[in-house]
Amino acid sequence: MTFLVRQLAPTPQGLPLEIYVFTNTIVWAEYEAIQSDIFDHLLAVVRQFDLRVFQEPTGSDWRRATADD
């Protein structure tokens, strides 16, 4: 399988990564399982490189976080 990773231009939020992966299957469930395995691995090893995963919250995230229950 071809697997390409590149760093994009740094931003105030960090260093974005772009990941391209190609598979030889067209079975959707197999593709989803491969994609899931790749992200599971990335999330498992990120700390070994002294990195952190960041996703900027959206407006709905802030509303949910400040909502009175």
TIBAKOL-493752 format. One record per residue: residue number from 1; chain; x, y, z of N, C-alpha, C in turn. Coordinates in nm, 4 decimals. Layout:
N
{NUM; 'A'; {X; Y; Z}; {X; Y; Z}; {X; Y; Z}};
...
//
This chain:
69
{1; 'A'; {0.0847; -0.1184; 0.0000}; {0.0000; 0.0000; 0.0000}; {0.0886; 0.1238; 0.0000}};
{2; 'A'; {0.0494; 0.2216; -0.0788}; {0.1202; 0.3491; -0.0814}; {0.0745; 0.4336; 0.0361}};
{3; 'A'; {0.1704; 0.4947; 0.1055}; {0.1413; 0.5736; 0.2243}; {0.2280; 0.6978; 0.2172}};
{4; 'A'; {0.1674; 0.8155; 0.2004}; {0.2411; 0.9406; 0.1918}; {0.2002; 1.0323; 0.3054}};
{5; 'A'; {0.2988; 1.0908; 0.3714}; {0.2735; 1.1850; 0.4798}; {0.3597; 1.3077; 0.4549}};
{6; 'A'; {0.2998; 1.4256; 0.4680}; {0.3798; 1.5473; 0.4542}; {0.3359; 1.6496; 0.5569}};
{7; 'A'; {0.4309; 1.7344; 0.5928}; {0.4022; 1.8433; 0.6841}; {0.3547; 1.9630; 0.6034}};
{8; 'A'; {0.2491; 2.0268; 0.6506}; {0.2011; 2.1493; 0.5885}; {0.2640; 2.2678; 0.6606}};
{9; 'A'; {0.2372; 2.3870; 0.6129}; {0.2932; 2.5070; 0.6742}; {0.2467; 2.5190; 0.8192}};
{10; 'A'; {0.3373; 2.5546; 0.9091}; {0.2984; 2.5712; 1.0501}; {0.1929; 2.6801; 1.0653}};
{11; 'A'; {0.1061; 2.6622; 1.1629}; {0.0020; 2.7595; 1.1946}; {0.0131; 2.7933; 1.3430}};
{12; 'A'; {-0.0607; 2.8939; 1.3894}; {-0.0591; 2.9216; 1.5337}; {-0.1076; 2.8026; 1.6183}};
{13; 'A'; {-0.1838; 2.7114; 1.5577}; {-0.2350; 2.5952; 1.6303}; {-0.1394; 2.4765; 1.6266}};
{14; 'A'; {-0.0362; 2.4807; 1.5440}; {0.0577; 2.3693; 1.5388}; {0.1055; 2.3393; 1.3989}};
{15; 'A'; {0.1540; 2.2176; 1.3786}; {0.2085; 2.1726; 1.2509}; {0.1136; 2.0695; 1.1906}};
{16; 'A'; {0.0369; 2.1081; 1.0901}; {-0.0579; 2.0126; 1.0307}; {0.0139; 1.9026; 0.9514}};
{17; 'A'; {-0.0417; 1.7848; 0.9555}; {0.0063; 1.6734; 0.8751}; {-0.0998; 1.6368; 0.7733}};
{18; 'A'; {-0.0556; 1.6033; 0.6539}; {-0.1463; 1.5565; 0.5492}; {-0.1103; 1.4111; 0.5224}};
{19; 'A'; {-0.2093; 1.3245; 0.5274}; {-0.1856; 1.1808; 0.5140}; {-0.2639; 1.1283; 0.3943}};
{20; 'A'; {-0.1935; 1.0667; 0.3005}; {-0.2550; 1.0021; 0.1845}; {-0.2283; 0.8533; 0.1931}};
{21; 'A'; {-0.3333; 0.7736; 0.1851}; {-0.3184; 0.6288; 0.1888}; {-0.4048; 0.5696; 0.0784}};
{22; 'A'; {-0.3491; 0.4769; 0.0050}; {-0.4224; 0.4112; -0.1025}; {-0.4289; 0.2620; -0.0711}};
{23; 'A'; {-0.5424; 0.2041; -0.0974}; {-0.5588; 0.0611; -0.0733}; {-0.5938; -0.0090; -0.2041}};
{24; 'A'; {-0.5825; -0.1377; -0.2040}; {-0.6194; -0.2138; -0.3234}; {-0.7563; -0.2786; -0.3075}};
{25; 'A'; {-0.8357; -0.2304; -0.2137}; {-0.9703; -0.2839; -0.1941}; {-1.0739; -0.1765; -0.2245}};
{26; 'A'; {-1.1872; -0.2200; -0.2732}; {-1.2998; -0.1280; -0.2925}; {-1.4159; -0.1638; -0.1993}};
{27; 'A'; {-1.3913; -0.2596; -0.1109}; {-1.4914; -0.2985; -0.0119}; {-1.4868; -0.1955; 0.1001}};
{28; 'A'; {-1.5975; -0.1226; 0.1168}; {-1.5997; -0.0098; 0.2095}; {-1.5613; -0.0489; 0.3517}};
{29; 'A'; {-1.6126; -0.1595; 0.4013}; {-1.5824; -0.2010; 0.5386}; {-1.4332; -0.2291; 0.5556}};
{30; 'A'; {-1.3692; -0.2870; 0.4560}; {-1.2253; -0.3122; 0.4635}; {-1.1479; -0.1808; 0.4629}};
{31; 'A'; {-1.1884; -0.0882; 0.3771}; {-1.1240; 0.0432; 0.3708}; {-1.1358; 0.1145; 0.5054}};
{32; 'A'; {-1.2544; 0.1140; 0.5642}; {-1.2760; 0.1779; 0.6935}; {-1.1904; 0.1137; 0.8025}};
{33; 'A'; {-1.1752; -0.0164; 0.7989}; {-1.0929; -0.0859; 0.8984}; {-0.9457; -0.0466; 0.8817}};
{34; 'A'; {-0.8987; -0.0355; 0.7586}; {-0.7607; 0.0061; 0.7336}; {-0.7399; 0.1485; 0.7832}};
{35; 'A'; {-0.8332; 0.2368; 0.7509}; {-0.8235; 0.3766; 0.7949}; {-0.8229; 0.3850; 0.9470}};
{36; 'A'; {-0.9071; 0.3089; 1.0110}; {-0.9141; 0.3072; 1.1572}; {-0.7830; 0.2580; 1.2173}};
{37; 'A'; {-0.7258; 0.1534; 1.1600}; {-0.5981; 0.1006; 1.2095}; {-0.4870; 0.2045; 1.1996}};
{38; 'A'; {-0.4843; 0.2796; 1.0901}; {-0.3813; 0.3825; 1.0715}; {-0.3942; 0.4894; 1.1789}};
{39; 'A'; {-0.5147; 0.5391; 1.2011}; {-0.5330; 0.6433; 1.3016}; {-0.5121; 0.5903; 1.4435}};
{40; 'A'; {-0.5506; 0.4676; 1.4697}; {-0.5218; 0.4073; 1.6008}; {-0.3717; 0.4049; 1.6264}};
{41; 'A'; {-0.2962; 0.3678; 1.5251}; {-0.1499; 0.3626; 1.5397}; {-0.0930; 0.5021; 1.5610}};
{42; 'A'; {-0.1368; 0.5985; 1.4817}; {-0.0873; 0.7362; 1.4964}; {-0.1154; 0.7896; 1.6365}};
{43; 'A'; {-0.2361; 0.7705; 1.6842}; {-0.2719; 0.8198; 1.8174}; {-0.1950; 0.7474; 1.9272}};
{44; 'A'; {-0.1608; 0.6212; 1.9042}; {-0.0883; 0.5433; 2.0050}; {0.0582; 0.5864; 2.0166}};
{45; 'A'; {0.1195; 0.6313; 1.9067}; {0.2633; 0.6610; 1.9091}; {0.2952; 0.8096; 1.9175}};
{46; 'A'; {0.1968; 0.8965; 1.9110}; {0.2233; 1.0403; 1.9034}; {0.3050; 1.0898; 2.0228}};
{47; 'A'; {0.2805; 1.0402; 2.1419}; {0.3538; 1.0832; 2.2612}; {0.5015; 1.0408; 2.2588}};
{48; 'A'; {0.5324; 0.9336; 2.1888}; {0.6715; 0.8893; 2.1790}; {0.7587; 0.9915; 2.1048}};
{49; 'A'; {0.6950; 1.0806; 2.0306}; {0.7660; 1.1845; 1.9562}; {0.7489; 1.3220; 2.0210}};
{50; 'A'; {0.7033; 1.3224; 2.1466}; {0.6775; 1.4466; 2.2203}; {0.5826; 1.5390; 2.1451}};
{51; 'A'; {0.4808; 1.4802; 2.0852}; {0.3786; 1.5563; 2.0129}; {0.2454; 1.5422; 2.0842}};
{52; 'A'; {0.1540; 1.6300; 2.0507}; {0.0178; 1.6224; 2.1021}; {-0.0791; 1.6414; 1.9870}};
{53; 'A'; {-0.1929; 1.5751; 1.9942}; {-0.2976; 1.5894; 1.8936}; {-0.3839; 1.7084; 1.9325}};
{54; 'A'; {-0.4171; 1.7914; 1.8359}; {-0.4975; 1.9104; 1.8624}; {-0.6069; 1.9218; 1.7582}};
{55; 'A'; {-0.7281; 1.9478; 1.8043}; {-0.8402; 1.9780; 1.7161}; {-0.9096; 2.1001; 1.7734}};
{56; 'A'; {-0.9145; 2.2058; 1.6947}; {-0.9729; 2.3305; 1.7436}; {-1.1233; 2.3142; 1.7623}};
{57; 'A'; {-1.1751; 2.3520; 1.8790}; {-1.3190; 2.3389; 1.9021}; {-1.3991; 2.4344; 1.8139}};
{58; 'A'; {-1.5201; 2.3945; 1.7832}; {-1.6102; 2.4775; 1.7029}; {-1.7100; 2.5473; 1.7943}};
{59; 'A'; {-1.7943; 2.6294; 1.7371}; {-1.8962; 2.7004; 1.8143}; {-1.9883; 2.6066; 1.8899}};
{60; 'A'; {-2.0281; 2.4975; 1.8254}; {-2.1188; 2.4041; 1.8935}; {-2.0484; 2.3341; 2.0092}};
{61; 'A'; {-1.9160; 2.3129; 1.9991}; {-1.8415; 2.2542; 2.1109}; {-1.8456; 2.3465; 2.2322}};
{62; 'A'; {-1.8276; 2.4760; 2.2093}; {-1.8297; 2.5731; 2.3197}; {-1.9692; 2.5829; 2.3811}};
{63; 'A'; {-2.0718; 2.5812; 2.2982}; {-2.2089; 2.5871; 2.3509}; {-2.2377; 2.4659; 2.4384}};
{64; 'A'; {-2.1954; 2.3492; 2.3931}; {-2.2170; 2.2265; 2.4686}; {-2.1400; 2.2281; 2.6005}};
{65; 'A'; {-2.0181; 2.2817; 2.5992}; {-1.9351; 2.2853; 2.7188}; {-1.9871; 2.3828; 2.8228}};
{66; 'A'; {-2.0574; 2.4860; 2.7792}; {-2.1055; 2.5879; 2.8733}; {-2.2540; 2.5748; 2.9013}};
{67; 'A'; {-2.3188; 2.4730; 2.8466}; {-2.4631; 2.4559; 2.8673}; {-2.4927; 2.4157; 3.0108}};
{68; 'A'; {-2.5980; 2.4719; 3.0642}; {-2.6441; 2.4337; 3.1989}; {-2.7217; 2.3048; 3.1891}};
{69; 'A'; {-2.6808; 2.2055; 3.2646}; {-2.7532; 2.0757; 3.2619}; {-2.8622; 2.0733; 3.3640}};
//
